[in-house]
């Protein structure tokens, strides 16, 4: 049974989950900036959030099937949305598609949006608290 408080904060919870996953992807891209043949990954925030908000979408909804005991567990995007490859801005000799300037800008943008989402949650909780206290 979902409480009204859970329903009020569910959207922001899912949005924060998707933002956190995107931050991890961008950090992984930055960490692999010098890895030969590494392809930069990203996710489409809107479609991933829509997939995460569908009824029944949970943390394991995007989990990949393990067909052998030696396989490592992995996942797609949150809610089962696929991970995408970032478009190459400038070709690299070693096949690496990471552009460190683009990744840094995306990292900062995503961090700013994550903080904004936290501020929205804080304001919503403050409003609920003032309604409860009268």
C-alpha positions in Angstrom: 0.0 0.0 0.0 1.4 3.3 -1.0 1.0 6.3 1.3 0.2 9.7 -0.1 3.7 10.9 1.0 5.2 8.1 -1.1 3.1 9.1 -4.1 4.1 12.8 -3.6 7.8 12.0 -3.7 7.9 9.1 -6.1 8.6 11.2 -9.2 11.6 12.9 -7.5 12.9 9.6 -6.2 12.9 8.1 -9.7 14.4 11.3 -11.2 17.2 11.2 -8.6 17.9 7.5 -9.4 18.2 8.3 -13.1 20.4 11.3 -12.5 22.7 9.2 -10.2 22.9 6.5 -12.9 23.7 9.1 -15.5 26.4 10.6 -13.2 28.0 7.2 -12.9 28.0 6.7 -16.7 29.6 10.1 -17.3 32.2 9.4 -14.5 33.0 6.1 -16.2 33.5 7.9 -19.5 35.9 10.3 -17.9 37.8 7.5 -16.2 38.2 5.7 -19.5 39.2 8.7 -21.5 42.6 7.1 -22.4 41.3 3.5 -22.9 41.8 2.4 -26.5 38.5 1.6 -28.4 36.4 2.7 -25.4 33.0 4.1 -26.6 31.4 6.8 -24.4 28.0 5.8 -23.0 25.1 8.0 -22.0 21.3 7.7 -21.5 18.4 9.7 -22.6 17.1 11.2 -19.4 13.5 11.7 -20.6 13.0 8.2 -22.0 14.8 6.6 -19.1 12.6 8.5 -16.5 9.5 7.6 -18.4 10.5 3.9 -18.4 11.3 4.1 -14.6 7.9 5.7 -13.9 5.9 2.9 -15.6 4.0 0.7 -13.1 6.1 -2.3 -12.1 9.4 -0.7 -13.0 11.9 -1.3 -10.2 15.6 -1.5 -9.6 15.7 -4.9 -11.2 13.6 -4.1 -14.2 16.7 -3.3 -16.3 18.7 -6.3 -15.1 20.3 -8.4 -17.8 19.8 -12.2 -17.9 22.7 -14.3 -16.8 22.9 -17.3 -19.1 26.0 -18.8 -17.4 27.4 -18.9 -13.9 30.5 -17.1 -15.0 28.7 -14.0 -16.3 28.8 -10.8 -14.4 25.5 -9.1 -13.5 24.8 -5.9 -15.4 22.0 -3.6 -16.2 20.6 -1.4 -18.9 19.3 2.0 -18.0 17.0 2.6 -15.1 13.6 0.9 -15.6 15.0 -1.0 -18.6 15.7 1.9 -20.9 18.7 1.2 -23.1 22.1 2.8 -22.7 23.2 4.8 -25.7 26.5 5.6 -27.3 27.5 9.2 -27.3 28.0 10.8 -30.7 31.7 11.3 -31.6 32.6 14.9 -31.9 36.2 14.4 -33.0 37.6 11.0 -34.2 40.5 9.6 -32.2 43.4 7.5 -33.6 42.9 4.8 -30.9 39.2 4.5 -31.5 38.2 6.1 -28.2 35.1 8.3 -28.5 35.4 10.2 -25.2 35.7 13.9 -25.6 36.8 15.1 -22.1 35.5 18.6 -22.5 32.0 17.3 -23.5 32.1 14.8 -20.6 33.1 17.5 -18.1 30.3 19.8 -19.3 27.7 17.0 -19.1 29.0 16.0 -15.6 28.6 19.6 -14.3 25.1 20.0 -16.0 23.9 16.7 -14.5 25.3 17.5 -11.1 23.5 20.9 -11.2 20.2 19.3 -12.2 20.6 16.7 -9.4 21.1 19.5 -6.9 18.0 21.3 -8.3 16.0 18.1 -7.9 17.1 17.9 -4.2 16.0 21.5 -3.7 12.5 20.7 -5.2 12.2 17.8 -2.8 13.3 19.9 0.1 10.7 22.6 -0.8 8.0 19.9 -1.2 8.8 18.4 2.2 8.8 21.9 3.8 5.4 22.6 2.3 4.0 19.3 3.6 5.5 20.0 7.0 3.9 23.4 7.2 0.6 21.9 6.2 0.9 19.3 9.0 1.9 21.8 11.6 -0.7 24.3 10.6 
